[in-house]
Amino acid sequence: MEFEFWDNCWQRESQPFHLAEAHTFLVTYVQQYFSKDEKILVPLSGKSLDLVFLSEQGYYPIGIEFNPKAVNRFIQENQLEFASKSFSAPKDHQLVCYHNDTMEVWLADFFEVTQDHIGSFKQVYDRAAFIALPESMRQPYARHLNSLLAENATILLVTMDYQPDEMSGPPFLVTSNEIKQQFPEGKVEELCRCSLLDSHPRWKELELSRLDEVLYKITF
């Protein structure tokens, strides 16, 4: 993972990728495509309030985040009480699972978490993982995510669409063609798109001609 880059990001108080409420795509589509009978995997969850929203709606989200600052802030800012358990991982790393009756948050490198740790998933909500990774890491990410999927899984994937010569990322540009290449066994459907140009001062500073957030549904 690009630990140093994202660690520096979490030093700042204001982040364009962190929202002060649940993402509108999730609020709009979760009941339509996700079941409360199945847990929801949220890779690279940061301190996203999407986890809180999901748990309050009766879903059981499982977030995975490798940055301890993000995990600690998520717990403290939402005044959550968790028990914890630790697991060994490659390279002498430890995976820590914070859990209660409504959710789990794993402090871990996503690539080191396996089905032996968390099981398999029919539901995945990826709002900020795929687009946070450079091109060289997106194929390994997709491959590892596939290893965590159960049969007939559904992924709700949020991407960014902009002119590549105007911004280099992160968040990185991800097209529908790349999604189809990275998830060749899945059916890819665009559900919604909206402009982010006026949503945060950071985006305005860049003077982009277009910055769309796009929601895709991938079904297997």
N, C-alpha and C positions, 0 to 999 in steps of 0.2 A: 504494500500500500504506500501511497505518497504521504508518509506520516508527517514529514517536516512541513510540507506545504499546508496541509489541513490543520496541523498544530498551530501554525502561525495564524491561520484564519480564525481559530477559536480564541486567539488572544484578543481579538477585536470584539467590542460589544455589539455592533450592528452588522448583520450579515444579510445580504440580499437573498441567500438561499434559505434562511431561517424565517419562518412565518410565525406571527403572534397568535395564530389560530389554525385550526385544521384546514388542510388544503381543500379548496372548493371542488376540485375534481373528485376527491375522496368522498366528501360530504354528498355530492350529487349522485355518484355511481355505486357506492359501496353496497347498498341494499339490493341493487339490481344484479350485481355480479358475484357477490360474496355471501357465503352462508355463515351463520353463527355457530353451526355445528362443527366447523373446521377452523383451526388456528390459522393465523395470517403471518407470514414471514415478511419482515420489513428490513431489508439489508441497508447498511450504512445509515442507521436511523438518526444519528446526531442527537439533538435534544428535541426532536420533532414532537409537536403537540398532536400529531396524527395518532401516536400511540395512545395518548390519553383519550382522544375522541373515540377511537375504536373500542377501548375498554369500557368507556361510559355507555356506548351503544350496545354492549353485550357481546362484542367480539373478543377474541383472545389473541392479541398481537404479540409477536416475538421479535423484538428489535435486536440487531447486531451492530455494534459500533466499536471501533478500535481505539478511539481517542478518549482517555479517561476524563479530560476536562468536560467533554460533551456529556458523558454519562453522569458525572457528578453533578453538573448543572441541571440536567434533566431531573434527577432525583430530588435535589434541593429545591429547585424553583417550583416543582409541583408538589412538594411536601409529601413524597411517597415513602411508604415503609416497605422494605423488602427484606426477606431472608436471602442468604447467598450461599452458593456452593462453587467450588473450584474444580477444574479439570486440567490435567496435564495436556500439553500439545507439543508439536515438533519444535525444535530449536530452543528447548527449555523454556518455552512460553507457557503462560497459564491462561486458561479461559475462565472467566468468572461469570456466573449466571446469577443475576438479581431477579428474584421472583416473588410474586404474591398470587392471590387468587384471581387477579384480573389481567396480568401480563407478565412477560419476561423481558429483561434487557440483558444482553450478553456483552460484556466488555471483552472483545476478542477480535482477532483478524478474521474477517469473513472467510478467507481462503483456508483457514485452519479448523473451521467448524464443519463437522460432518453429520451424516445421519445418525451415527452412533451417539452424538451429543444431543441433537434436537429432533431427530426423526425426519419424516418427509412431509411435504406440504402440497396441498391442492390449491392454495391461495397465496399469492405473492403480491405485495404492493411495493413497487420500486419507484419512489419519487425522486431520490437524489443519489442513487448509487451508480447506475449505468452512465449517466452524464457527468459524473465526477471523475471518471477514469479516463486516462489517455487511451488512444486507439490501441496501443500495444497491450493494454490490460483488459480491454473489453471482451476479447475472445476468451481468455482464461476465466474471466468473471462469468460469462454466459455458460461456459462449460461447467464451472463449479455450481452455479445456480441450478443447472439442469440435473446435477447429481443429487440435489435436494428435493426434486419434484416427485410427487406421486403421480399416478395415472390420472388422466383427465384434469390436469392442473390448469389454472387460469392466472395469468400475470397481468396486473394493471401497471403499465410502465409510462412514466412521465419523462418526456424528452424536451430538448431545446432546439429551435429551428431559427437560424439567422444566416446572414451572409458570411461565409467563412473568411473572406478577406477583411472583414470589419472587426472580428474578435477571434482570439485563438482558444479561449477557454482556460480553465474550467469556469462554468459548466461547458462541456464540449458539445459541438454540433453532432446530432445523431439523426440520421435519415431513416425513413421507413425501409429503404433498401438494405441498410446495414442491419436493421432489426431482423429482417427476413433472412439475411445471411448468417447472423449469429444464432438465430433460433429456427433452423430450417425445418424442424418438425412441427412448428407451431403455425397456426393461422393468425395473421396479423391484421388488425382492423383499427383504423383511426376513429376514436370516439368523439374527441373534442379538441379545440385549439383556441387559445386566447392570447392577446398581446400583453407583454409585460413591460413595455417601454415606459409607462407611467407609474409602475408599481414600487420603484425604489430609486433613491438618488443615484446609486451606483450605475444603474442602467442608463439614466439620463446623461451622466457624465461621458459615457462612451459614444453618444451621438450615433446610435445604430439606426439603420434604415428599417430594420425589422428585427423583432425579438419575440417569437411565439413560443408559448409553452403548449406542448401537445400531449394528449393522453391516448395511448394505444392499449388495446386489449389483445393479449396473445393467449390463444387456447390450444391445448394439446389433446 
